[in-house]
């Protein structure tokens, strides 16, 4: 593999509690009642505007604005670190692996999330919502990132924790690796087409080496 592309939320940083709480409070602000967490979690991995359209089609702008306000307020309190992430990235860096982040999040909050744990220096770039017209599960974000790196997409691996990540990877033609430490279950990721899986960040370097020699 010539490049490793990573999803962000649920893969590199633990934002589950932050996202669910932000949506809960935003819905209370705008609608007077919260959505069930399970309904929100099923949408994590696609752009915020699509989440808002699915949850409250008559209140999209208000819900998005309230979510961003609440997310900013809660960010530092509720964002968490996945044990072993830095060691994983350091191992890849020592092997000379090229890495980038491909996320449905806007660039600024994505950068801020990485900076919370000083992880941004491992990546050549962060490709966020603004970089493409189409978004996961469409393959465009992965194809654009691979082209930006000058690497054939078939020589890339995409690591993500959502079914949207797996579908995007398969549609693009990259290897699809399920991050089982994230927000979705193993069964959901396998059903979405995951070709490989890692139970923890510490397992990923060995897995990528095995993919190299497969």
C-alpha positions in Angstrom: 0.0 0.0 0.0 1.4 3.4 -1.1 -0.9 5.5 1.1 -3.1 5.1 4.1 -6.3 7.2 4.1 -8.1 7.6 7.4 -11.6 8.6 8.4 -11.6 10.9 11.4 -14.5 10.6 13.8 -14.6 7.2 15.4 -11.3 6.2 13.7 -8.6 8.7 14.8 -10.5 10.5 17.6 -13.3 9.4 19.8 -16.1 11.8 19.2 -19.2 9.6 19.8 -20.2 11.2 23.1 -19.5 14.7 21.7 -21.7 14.1 18.6 -24.6 12.5 20.4 -24.6 15.1 23.2 -24.4 17.9 20.7 -27.3 16.6 18.7 -29.3 15.9 21.8 -28.9 19.5 23.1 -29.4 21.0 19.6 -32.6 19.2 19.1 -33.8 20.3 22.5 -32.9 23.9 21.5 -34.7 23.8 18.2 -37.4 21.3 18.6 -38.0 21.0 22.3 -37.2 17.3 22.4 -34.2 15.1 21.6 -33.8 12.4 19.0 -33.1 8.9 20.2 -29.3 8.4 20.3 -29.7 5.3 18.1 -31.3 7.3 15.3 -28.5 9.8 15.4 -25.7 7.3 15.6 -27.0 5.5 12.4 -26.2 8.8 10.5 -22.7 9.4 11.8 -20.3 9.4 8.9 -22.2 11.5 6.4 -22.2 15.3 6.2 -24.0 17.3 8.9 -26.5 18.8 6.4 -27.6 15.3 5.4 -27.9 14.3 9.0 -30.1 17.3 9.7 -32.3 16.6 6.6 -32.8 13.1 7.7 -33.6 14.0 11.3 -35.6 17.2 10.9 -36.3 18.1 7.2 -38.3 21.2 8.2 -35.6 22.6 10.5 -32.3 21.9 8.7 -30.7 25.3 9.0 -31.7 25.8 12.7 -30.6 22.3 13.7 -27.3 22.7 12.0 -26.6 26.1 13.6 -27.6 24.8 17.0 -25.5 21.7 16.6 -22.4 23.7 15.6 -22.9 26.0 18.6 -23.3 23.1 21.0 -20.5 21.1 19.5 -18.1 24.0 19.9 -19.2 24.4 23.6 -18.7 20.8 24.4 -15.7 20.0 22.2 -12.9 20.1 24.7 -14.9 18.4 27.5 -16.3 15.4 25.5 -13.6 14.6 22.8 -11.6 11.6 23.8 -8.4 9.8 22.7 -8.2 6.2 21.4 -5.5 4.4 23.2 -2.7 3.4 20.9 -3.4 5.9 18.2 -0.2 7.9 18.4 1.9 4.7 18.6 0.1 3.4 15.5 0.7 6.6 13.5 4.3 6.7 14.7 4.8 3.1 13.5 3.5 4.1 10.1 5.7 7.2 10.0 8.8 5.2 10.8 7.9 2.8 7.9 7.7 5.8 5.6 4.0 5.4 5.0 2.2 8.3 3.5 -1.0 9.3 5.3 -3.9 11.6 4.9 -7.4 12.2 6.5 -10.6 12.0 4.4 -13.6 13.1 6.4 -17.2 14.3 5.9 -16.5 17.0 8.6 -15.5 20.6 7.7 -11.8 21.2 7.5 -11.6 23.6 10.5 -13.2 21.4 13.1 -11.4 18.3 11.7 -8.1 20.1 12.2 -9.1 21.1 15.6 -10.0 17.6 16.6 -6.6 16.3 15.5 -4.8 19.2 17.2 -6.6 18.3 20.5 -4.2 15.3 20.7 -1.3 16.7 18.6 -1.9 14.3 15.8 -2.1 16.6 12.8 1.7 16.4 12.0 1.4 12.8 10.9 -0.8 13.7 7.8 0.0 15.3 4.5 -3.4 16.9 4.5 -6.9 16.8 5.8 -9.5 16.5 3.1 -12.8 17.7 4.5 -16.3 18.5 3.4 -15.3 21.5 1.3 -12.9 19.5 -0.9 -15.5 17.7 -3.0 -19.0 18.1 -4.3 -20.0 14.5 -3.4 -19.4 12.8 -0.1 -19.2 9.4 1.4 -20.5 6.8 0.6 -19.8 8.3 -2.8 -16.1 7.5 -3.7 -15.3 11.0 -4.9 -13.5 12.1 -1.6 -11.2 9.1 -1.7 -10.5 9.5 -5.4 -9.7 13.2 -5.0 -7.4 12.5 -2.0 -5.5 9.8 -3.9 -5.1 12.0 -6.9 -3.8 14.8 -4.7 -1.2 12.4 -3.3 -0.3 11.2 -6.8 -1.1 7.6 -5.8 -3.3 5.2 -7.7 -6.4 4.5 -5.6 -5.9 0.8 -5.9 -2.6 1.3 -4.0 -4.4 3.0 -1.1 -6.2 1.6 2.0 -9.0 3.4 3.6 -9.5 2.9 7.4 -12.9 3.8 8.8 -15.4 2.9 11.4 -18.7 3.4 9.5 -20.6 1.5 6.7 -20.3 4.8 4.7 -16.6 4.5 4.9 -16.6 0.8 3.7 -18.9 1.6 0.8 -16.9 4.6 -0.3 -13.7 2.5 -0.2 -15.1 -0.3 -2.3 -16.7 2.1 -4.8 -13.4 3.9 -5.2 -11.3 0.7 -5.6 -9.2 1.0 -2.4 -8.8 -1.6 0.3 -11.5 -1.2 2.9 -10.4 -1.7 6.5 -12.9 -1.7 9.3 -11.8 0.1 12.5 -13.8 -2.0 15.0 -12.9 0.4 17.9 -15.3 3.0 16.5 -19.0 3.7 16.5 -20.4 0.8 14.5 -20.5 -2.9 15.1 -18.4 -5.5 13.3 -21.5 -6.9 11.7 -22.6 -3.5 10.3 -19.1 -3.0 8.8 -18.9 -6.5 7.4 -22.4 -6.1 5.9 -21.1 -2.9 4.2 -18.3 -4.8 2.6 -15.3 -4.5 4.9 -12.4 -6.5 3.5 -10.2 -6.4 6.5 -10.7 -5.5 10.2 -8.6 -4.4 13.2 -9.9 -4.5 16.7 -7.6 -1.8 18.0 -5.3 0.9 16.6 -2.3 -1.2 17.8 -3.3 -4.0 15.3 -3.4 -1.8 12.3 0.4 -1.7 11.4 0.6 -5.4 11.3 -2.5 -5.7 9.3 -1.3 -3.2 6.7 2.0 -5.2 6.4 0.0 -8.4 5.8 -2.1 -6.6 3.1 1.2 -5.5 1.5 2.3 -9.1 1.1 -1.0 -10.7 0.2 
